[in-house]
Amino acid sequence: MQIKTATRLTLLPPYLFAELDRLKKEVQAKGVDVISLGIGDPDLPTPQHIVDSLKRAATKPENHRYPDYEGLETFRRTAAQWYARRFGPEFDPAREVCALIGSKEGIANFSTAVVDPGDIVLIPDPGYPVYYSGCVFNGGEPYFLVLKKASGFLPDLDGIPEEVARRAKLLWLNYPNNPTGATVDRSFFEKAVKFCLRNNVILAHDNAYSEIAYDGYRAPSVFEVEGARECAVEFHSLSKTFSMTGWRVGFVLGNAQLVGALGKVKTNFDSGVFQAVQEAAITGLEGGDGDKLAEYCAVYKERRDLLVGALRAIGLVCAAPRATFYIWAEVPKGYSSVSFTERVLKEAGVVITPGSGFGKGGEGFVRFSLTVPSERLSEAVARIKALRL
Ligand SMILES: *Cc1c(COP(=O)(O)O)cnc(C)c1O
């Protein structure tokens, strides 16, 4: 028997992080207390009232059965209400909202719902890797929109060649942005929606970091812009907002036809979110958290200020982001993203993420996550400083 797996798996880029994982284990085996600033996973716990809600919901037998793939009516309604309170526009829970098993699931399946072989998909580079895998798994042709520092890490939509725009089916956007920490205001979405309507392109906005913001910045939604409902969906996640990455729950809302198409894929591929998790998510979305979220943002902001200050003091160039928990820093002269990451791991015992792991456009940068306590961040910078870069 000779096993041959699907050719689509060969379309994925070499998994850079596997080599870094191996290196990390090697460093740990030497007894080094490795500090991981590599992953975007909150260390702050899920607020207690959400955990308590799950405990209650888990005891109900009706929650032990298969959920509906699209989510409980109460979950969709509460999500739409949370969204309306936060951003303004109102959505019909029955037709324009769908529960997701984490927004990653929805992002991946959305490509299956809209991309045909040969379609061009416009993908930010650097970017969240699922936009790319969703594209190529479905036979789509990626066209990378390089996010450059000089343009504030925004894609140059005017620079997309006419024939590319004509063949494009889908545009991915993600602001506040992972990995660059870049943010936008409503006028950027106005441009993006105009581009999409003019060229008949579907707009998918990943708004996973909408609530992780500082300095009074308020991240907009694409639906604050006229015309967005004709062409767009927006993905929301409870993962970062409520420190719930392990729970797997999010939602999509937007154009009914697009939400319905994603729903069709989901009925065929999955069986929805555990209802007890949906009940707990409702508790989170209803608010009444005694300002836990504001408290968490204050913690991230303090860490941001500490890390940005310390990195600049040792000569690394980086901006203080107005949102997300990432610092996107330029690598010092003489290094590539990977060679800098490797040296910092081997000699300082600090894990960071090479920008090139998010696409070629991320070369020259590394990403630091603010998901460890301040003492650990200070310790990490002290060790990097000792390298005398
Ligand atoms: C964390 C993250 C998500 C959310 O993932 P979930 O599946 O909801 O946990 C989506 N997009 C980006 C860019 C992210 O960083």
The ligand as a MOL file (V3000), in Angstrom:
LIG
                    3D

  0  0  0     0  0            999 V3000
M  V30 BEGIN CTAB
M  V30 COUNTS 15 15 0 0 0
M  V30 BEGIN ATOM
M  V30 1 C -6.9210 34.9610 16.7850 0
M  V30 2 C -7.3610 35.3220 15.4010 0
M  V30 3 C -8.5960 34.9180 14.9130 0
M  V30 4 C -9.6010 34.2310 15.8120 0
M  V30 5 O -9.4850 32.8960 15.8710 0
M  V30 6 P -10.5860 32.0270 16.5830 0
M  V30 7 O -10.7180 30.8660 15.6690 0
M  V30 8 O -11.8530 32.8050 16.6920 0
M  V30 9 O -10.0320 31.6520 17.9160 0
M  V30 10 C -8.9890 35.2860 13.6470 0
M  V30 11 N -8.1920 36.0520 12.8910 0
M  V30 12 C -7.0120 36.4980 13.3360 0
M  V30 13 C -6.2120 37.3950 12.4730 0
M  V30 14 C -6.5490 36.1170 14.5890 0
M  V30 15 O -5.3550 36.5450 15.0040 0
M  V30 END ATOM
M  V30 BEGIN BOND
M  V30 1 1 1 2
M  V30 2 1 2 3
M  V30 3 2 2 14
M  V30 4 1 3 4
M  V30 5 2 3 10
M  V30 6 1 4 5
M  V30 7 1 5 6
M  V30 8 2 6 7
M  V30 9 1 6 8
M  V30 10 1 6 9
M  V30 11 1 10 11
M  V30 12 2 11 12
M  V30 13 1 12 13
M  V30 14 1 12 14
M  V30 15 1 14 15
M  V30 END BOND
M  V30 END CTAB
M  END
